[in-house]
Amino acid sequence: MRALLAGALLVAVVACGSRKVDVSTTPKAAASVTLHFTNKDNSAVNVYVVNGGTDLFVKQVQPNSTEDLPVSNVAAGTEVRLKATRTDGSKTYTSDAMPANTTMTWQVP
């Protein structure tokens, strides 16, 4: 009986022993939409894409500068609005609705 118990215990230990597991992450997909954004305001602004009523933060852009901003999680062709809010919250700019194209251009003010 002891031999049978010892054998079962040995099988359990071998079966539940450490196994090599390979864990990796998928590389981030490149953004399919890019926003060419010009901030002509004298204050930095936080830029958002408004998709389905949800504000998706893109990036903070410094005053009097232009940047190409990759827009993640928005498929090309989706109807969106663009929003830029001064970092102090004193003013918000909002675009009309537009399709998210491969390259969109917008400037404030």
C-alpha positions as YAML, in Angstrom:
chain: A
units: angstrom
residues:
- id: 1
  name: MET
  ca: [0.00, 0.00, 0.00]
- id: 2
  name: ARG
  ca: [2.85, 2.36, 0.85]
- id: 3
  name: ALA
  ca: [4.48, 1.66, -2.50]
- id: 4
  name: LEU
  ca: [1.26, 2.50, -4.31]
- id: 5
  name: LEU
  ca: [0.87, 5.74, -2.34]
- id: 6
  name: ALA
  ca: [4.50, 6.66, -2.99]
- id: 7
  name: GLY
  ca: [4.05, 5.96, -6.70]
- id: 8
  name: ALA
  ca: [0.93, 8.13, -6.88]
- id: 9
  name: LEU
  ca: [2.73, 10.91, -5.03]
- id: 10
  name: LEU
  ca: [5.66, 10.70, -7.45]
- id: 11
  name: VAL
  ca: [3.32, 10.91, -10.45]
- id: 12
  name: ALA
  ca: [1.58, 13.95, -8.93]
- id: 13
  name: VAL
  ca: [4.87, 15.75, -8.26]
- id: 14
  name: VAL
  ca: [6.14, 15.10, -11.79]
- id: 15
  name: ALA
  ca: [2.83, 16.16, -13.36]
- id: 16
  name: CYS
  ca: [2.56, 19.35, -11.30]
- id: 17
  name: GLY
  ca: [6.25, 20.21, -11.43]
- id: 18
  name: SER
  ca: [7.60, 23.35, -12.96]
- id: 19
  name: ARG
  ca: [6.96, 23.80, -16.65]
- id: 20
  name: LYS
  ca: [8.61, 26.22, -19.00]
- id: 21
  name: VAL
  ca: [6.17, 28.90, -20.07]
- id: 22
  name: ASP
  ca: [6.99, 31.38, -22.81]
- id: 23
  name: VAL
  ca: [5.28, 34.73, -22.23]
- id: 24
  name: SER
  ca: [5.56, 37.62, -24.66]
- id: 25
  name: THR
  ca: [3.60, 40.69, -25.58]
- id: 26
  name: THR
  ca: [2.35, 41.64, -28.99]
- id: 27
  name: PRO
  ca: [4.01, 44.75, -30.39]
- id: 28
  name: LYS
  ca: [1.76, 47.80, -30.50]
- id: 29
  name: ALA
  ca: [0.09, 48.26, -33.84]
- id: 30
  name: ALA
  ca: [1.07, 51.42, -35.63]
- id: 31
  name: ALA
  ca: [-1.57, 54.12, -35.60]
- id: 32
  name: SER
  ca: [-3.50, 54.20, -38.86]
- id: 33
  name: VAL
  ca: [-4.60, 57.80, -38.29]
- id: 34
  name: THR
  ca: [-2.30, 60.80, -37.84]
- id: 35
  name: LEU
  ca: [-3.31, 64.31, -36.80]
- id: 36
  name: HIS
  ca: [-1.16, 67.15, -38.15]
- id: 37
  name: PHE
  ca: [-1.88, 69.66, -35.37]
- id: 38
  name: THR
  ca: [-0.84, 73.32, -35.11]
- id: 39
  name: ASN
  ca: [-1.24, 75.13, -31.79]
- id: 40
  name: LYS
  ca: [-1.22, 78.89, -32.46]
- id: 41
  name: ASP
  ca: [-2.43, 79.59, -28.93]
- id: 42
  name: ASN
  ca: [-0.03, 81.17, -26.43]
- id: 43
  name: SER
  ca: [-0.79, 78.33, -23.99]
- id: 44
  name: ALA
  ca: [-0.12, 74.60, -24.15]
- id: 45
  name: VAL
  ca: [-3.19, 72.52, -24.99]
- id: 46
  name: ASN
  ca: [-4.24, 68.93, -24.37]
- id: 47
  name: VAL
  ca: [-5.45, 67.41, -27.64]
- id: 48
  name: TYR
  ca: [-8.28, 64.86, -27.69]
- id: 49
  name: VAL
  ca: [-10.13, 62.86, -30.32]
- id: 50
  name: VAL
  ca: [-13.82, 62.58, -29.42]
- id: 51
  name: ASN
  ca: [-15.09, 59.21, -30.63]
- id: 52
  name: GLY
  ca: [-18.64, 58.13, -29.80]
- id: 53
  name: GLY
  ca: [-18.88, 60.75, -27.04]
- id: 54
  name: THR
  ca: [-15.66, 59.58, -25.37]
- id: 55
  name: ASP
  ca: [-12.62, 61.88, -25.16]
- id: 56
  name: LEU
  ca: [-9.44, 60.00, -26.11]
- id: 57
  name: PHE
  ca: [-6.35, 61.91, -24.96]
- id: 58
  name: VAL
  ca: [-3.75, 62.18, -27.73]
- id: 59
  name: LYS
  ca: [-0.99, 64.47, -26.45]
- id: 60
  name: GLN
  ca: [-0.16, 67.78, -24.85]
- id: 61
  name: VAL
  ca: [1.14, 70.25, -27.45]
- id: 62
  name: GLN
  ca: [3.25, 73.25, -26.51]
- id: 63
  name: PRO
  ca: [2.24, 76.80, -27.53]
- id: 64
  name: ASN
  ca: [3.04, 78.06, -31.04]
- id: 65
  name: SER
  ca: [4.14, 74.67, -32.34]
- id: 66
  name: THR
  ca: [3.15, 72.02, -34.87]
- id: 67
  name: GLU
  ca: [3.25, 68.25, -34.37]
- id: 68
  name: ASP
  ca: [2.20, 65.08, -36.15]
- id: 69
  name: LEU
  ca: [0.23, 63.11, -33.55]
- id: 70
  name: PRO
  ca: [-0.45, 59.39, -33.98]
- id: 71
  name: VAL
  ca: [-4.05, 58.60, -33.05]
- id: 72
  name: SER
  ca: [-4.48, 55.14, -31.56]
- id: 73
  name: ASN
  ca: [-7.72, 53.18, -31.12]
- id: 74
  name: VAL
  ca: [-9.57, 55.04, -33.88]
- id: 75
  name: ALA
  ca: [-10.12, 53.33, -37.22]
- id: 76
  name: ALA
  ca: [-9.76, 55.33, -40.41]
- id: 77
  name: GLY
  ca: [-13.18, 56.46, -41.63]
- id: 78
  name: THR
  ca: [-14.70, 56.74, -38.14]
- id: 79
  name: GLU
  ca: [-16.57, 60.02, -37.61]
- id: 80
  name: VAL
  ca: [-14.85, 62.01, -34.85]
- id: 81
  name: ARG
  ca: [-14.51, 65.51, -33.45]
- id: 82
  name: LEU
  ca: [-11.24, 67.04, -32.33]
- id: 83
  name: LYS
  ca: [-10.88, 68.94, -29.09]
- id: 84
  name: ALA
  ca: [-8.04, 71.00, -27.64]
- id: 85
  name: THR
  ca: [-8.21, 72.38, -24.11]
- id: 86
  name: ARG
  ca: [-5.73, 74.79, -22.55]
- id: 87
  name: THR
  ca: [-3.85, 73.07, -19.76]
- id: 88
  name: ASP
  ca: [-5.30, 75.56, -17.26]
- id: 89
  name: GLY
  ca: [-8.82, 74.72, -18.50]
- id: 90
  name: SER
  ca: [-9.62, 78.33, -19.41]
- id: 91
  name: LYS
  ca: [-10.57, 77.67, -23.05]
- id: 92
  name: THR
  ca: [-11.60, 74.71, -25.20]
- id: 93
  name: TYR
  ca: [-11.56, 74.49, -28.99]
- id: 94
  name: THR
  ca: [-13.76, 71.92, -30.74]
- id: 95
  name: SER
  ca: [-13.86, 70.95, -34.41]
- id: 96
  name: ASP
  ca: [-16.89, 70.03, -36.48]
- id: 97
  name: ALA
  ca: [-17.50, 66.32, -37.01]
- id: 98
  name: MET
  ca: [-15.16, 64.80, -39.61]
- id: 99
  name: PRO
  ca: [-14.05, 61.37, -40.80]
- id: 100
  name: ALA
  ca: [-10.78, 60.20, -39.26]
- id: 101
  name: ASN
  ca: [-8.57, 60.07, -42.33]
- id: 102
  name: THR
  ca: [-5.10, 58.61, -42.60]
- id: 103
  name: THR
  ca: [-3.83, 62.18, -42.13]
- id: 104
  name: MET
  ca: [-6.05, 64.88, -40.65]
- id: 105
  name: THR
  ca: [-5.04, 68.54, -40.30]
- id: 106
  name: TRP
  ca: [-6.31, 70.91, -37.63]
- id: 107
  name: GLN
  ca: [-5.13, 74.11, -36.02]
- id: 108
  name: VAL
  ca: [-6.22, 76.25, -33.10]
- id: 109
  name: PRO
  ca: [-7.28, 79.01, -32.80]
...
